[in-house]
Amino acid sequence: MSLKMPLKSPALFFAALMSLSLLPMTAQASCSLKQSACEASCKVRYFDDTLGKMGCMTKCAAERAACSTKEGASEAVEKGKGLVKD
């Protein structure tokens, strides 16, 4: 049995987490709720499996980074459209 990590490098993982601070607060709030639900699911699903729980939690963090990036990009596009019209 092998443990597959969503991100191969710890540097990539931390870079993804650090990028969250650059995104709008509304994107972070929505994605934060999704991450909390994901982590709660991990804690239940992998109650007695520490490695499984750690892998699941890492996946939640990666999904949050992707979510925040997507949300932030959408907001940037909307704000850009407003600037072009003015």
C-alpha positions as CSV (number, residue, x, y, z in Angstrom):
1,M,0.0,0.0,0.0
2,S,1.4,3.4,-1.0
3,L,0.5,6.8,0.3
4,K,-0.1,9.2,-2.6
5,M,0.2,12.9,-1.7
6,P,-1.7,15.4,-3.9
7,L,1.3,17.8,-4.0
8,K,4.8,16.2,-4.5
9,S,6.8,19.0,-2.9
10,P,6.3,20.6,0.5
11,A,7.4,23.9,-1.1
12,L,4.5,23.7,-3.5
13,F,2.1,23.1,-0.7
14,F,3.3,26.1,1.3
15,A,3.3,28.3,-1.8
16,A,-0.3,27.3,-2.4
17,L,-1.2,28.2,1.2
18,M,0.7,31.5,1.1
19,S,-1.1,32.5,-2.1
20,L,-4.4,32.5,-0.2
21,S,-3.4,35.7,1.6
22,L,-3.4,37.5,-1.8
23,L,-7.0,36.6,-2.7
24,P,-10.1,38.6,-1.8
25,M,-11.8,37.9,1.5
26,T,-15.0,36.6,0.0
27,A,-13.2,33.9,-1.9
28,Q,-11.3,32.9,1.2
29,A,-14.5,32.7,3.3
30,S,-16.4,30.4,0.8
31,C,-13.4,28.2,0.3
32,S,-12.6,28.1,4.0
33,L,-16.1,26.6,4.7
34,K,-15.5,24.0,2.1
35,Q,-12.1,23.2,3.6
36,S,-13.6,22.9,7.1
37,A,-16.3,20.5,5.8
38,C,-13.6,18.5,4.0
39,E,-11.4,18.2,7.1
40,A,-14.4,17.2,9.2
41,S,-15.1,14.4,6.7
42,C,-11.4,13.3,6.9
43,K,-11.5,13.1,10.7
44,V,-14.6,10.9,10.6
45,R,-13.5,8.8,7.6
46,Y,-9.9,8.2,8.9
47,F,-10.7,8.2,12.7
48,D,-8.0,5.6,13.5
49,D,-5.7,6.0,10.5
50,T,-3.2,8.8,11.1
51,L,-1.6,8.6,7.7
52,G,-4.9,8.4,5.9
53,K,-6.1,11.4,7.8
54,M,-2.9,13.4,7.0
55,G,-3.2,12.6,3.3
56,C,-6.9,13.5,3.3
57,M,-6.2,16.8,5.1
58,T,-3.5,17.6,2.6
59,K,-6.0,17.0,-0.2
60,C,-8.4,19.4,1.5
61,A,-5.7,22.1,1.7
62,A,-4.9,21.6,-2.0
63,E,-8.6,21.8,-2.9
64,R,-8.9,25.0,-0.9
65,A,-5.9,26.5,-2.8
66,A,-7.5,25.6,-6.1
67,C,-10.9,27.0,-5.0
68,S,-9.4,30.2,-3.7
69,T,-7.5,30.7,-7.0
70,K,-10.6,30.1,-9.1
71,E,-12.8,32.4,-6.9
72,G,-10.2,35.1,-6.9
73,A,-9.7,34.9,-10.7
74,S,-13.5,35.2,-11.2
75,E,-13.7,38.3,-9.0
76,A,-10.7,39.8,-10.8
77,V,-12.5,39.3,-14.1
78,E,-15.6,40.9,-12.8
79,K,-13.7,43.9,-11.5
80,G,-11.8,44.2,-14.7
81,K,-15.1,44.3,-16.7
82,G,-16.2,47.2,-14.5
83,L,-13.0,49.1,-15.2
84,V,-13.3,48.6,-18.9
85,K,-16.9,50.0,-19.0
86,D,-15.9,53.1,-17.1
